[in-house]
Amino acid sequence: MKHRLLLNPVKWLRGARKRHAADLYDASAYNPQTLKSNPFARALDATRMDILGKRFPLGNMVQTIVEKRGGKYEIVPVLEKPVLGVNPASYVLNRASYIAFAQKRVFLPIPSKRRQRDKKLLGQTRVVDDFIGVYRGLLEEAIRPLLDNVEGGEGPGMKVLPGNGPINWENDTPHVYSPLVDKEVHLPYEENQQLCQLLLKHAQFCDCAPTASR
């Protein structure tokens, strides 16, 4: 009952009544324990505002921070904020096509805390070159070693297949296509939580740039 999807379903389901149905628990319609390791459920744990003021699930966002490099400030994508120091973050939708579209207009996702603290920062900040390629590279750098150490298990999971394409479902199993694998791989959620999340983010991000970087 502690999972946010079950604590506050009205956040995600328009018109849903804020209550729980005991008969659904009794029938095992959903299991709070398995939700903890399900990457689709975990993606909906929280929401954040993107650079255009739209709110999206946190798991479907790219996190950005401002780094000082050679006396200049650059907006860079990260998988996780640095633990040390003060690093306020901004967010943009996890889609290469969306970012490419935004870059044709005004794409300057400076965290609001930095923007409010130092107005001069606006004129001194630029987006890192090849933002899309940099972020895709971060994802793939994190995914590859995990693919070399896949853990087996009997619980629910996802099937990862070679190639590119939208995520689809066969019965209760999601099929995720990735150029990072050369054969079909079954990933139980519980034993491969980080890998499942990263592969899902990679597949969602590469909607218009699916080729794996080398």
Secondary structure by P-SEA (a helix, b strand, c coil): cccccccccccccccccccccaaaaaaccccaaaaaacaaaaaaccccccccccccccccbbbbbbbbcccccccccccccccccbbbbbbccccaaaaaaaaacccccccaaaaaaccccccccccccaaaaaaaaaaaaacaaaaacccccccbbbbbbcccccccccccbbbbbbccccbbbbbcccccaaaaaaaaaaaaaacccccccc
